[in-house]
Structure formats: structure tokens, C-alpha cells
């Protein structure tokens, strides 16, 4: 059966090797799955950190905008007070 599958799947770009040691093949397959899990976990953590950084920047921008608006309102009140005093 192994030789038939090798003839079907073997190409110049995809090499198929027939191995009689089943335990080693199982172990290599399990390690491959573990490696993929670690890589995807790293990717997910990286994406979460990027989203958190973007969210923090948005929060800082909103607080800066609010502070600017408060300052602008205070300046407007001061100008209005000066005009009111001058009109008396």
C-alpha cells in the first residue's frame, strides 16, 4: 500500500518516504501539531497586543481632545468676561 501511495503523491517538488517505524512517524506528527499551536498562539497574542496599543492611542487622543475643548471653553468665557467689563 505504501508504494502505491508513494507513486501517486511523489512529484519533483513533494518527496514521499516510506518508513517502517510507526512510533517515530506519530511522534513527528505530534511535534508538528505542537509547533503549529505555538506559532498560532504567538500570532494571536501579537494581534491582541496591537489592538490594545491602538485602543490606548485612541483613548489618549480622546482625552487630549476633551482637554483641548475644556481649555477652549475657558478661553471663550474669559473673552466674554472681558467684553462684558468693557461694555459697562
C-alpha positions, 0 to 999 in steps of 0.5 A: 500500500505504501508504494502505491501511495508513494507513486501517486503523491511523489512529484519533483517538488513533494518527496514521499518516504516510506518508513517502517517505524510507526512510533517515530512517524506519530511522534513527528506528527505530534511535534508538528501539531505542537509547533503549529499551536505555538506559532498560532498562539504567538500570532494571536497574542501579537494581534491582541497586543496591537489592538490594545496599543491602538485602543490606548492611542485612541483613548489618549487622543480622546482625552487630549481632545476633551482637554483641548475643548475644556481649555477652549471653553475657558478661553471663550468665557474669559473673552466674554468676561472681558467684553462684558467689563468693557461694555459697562 
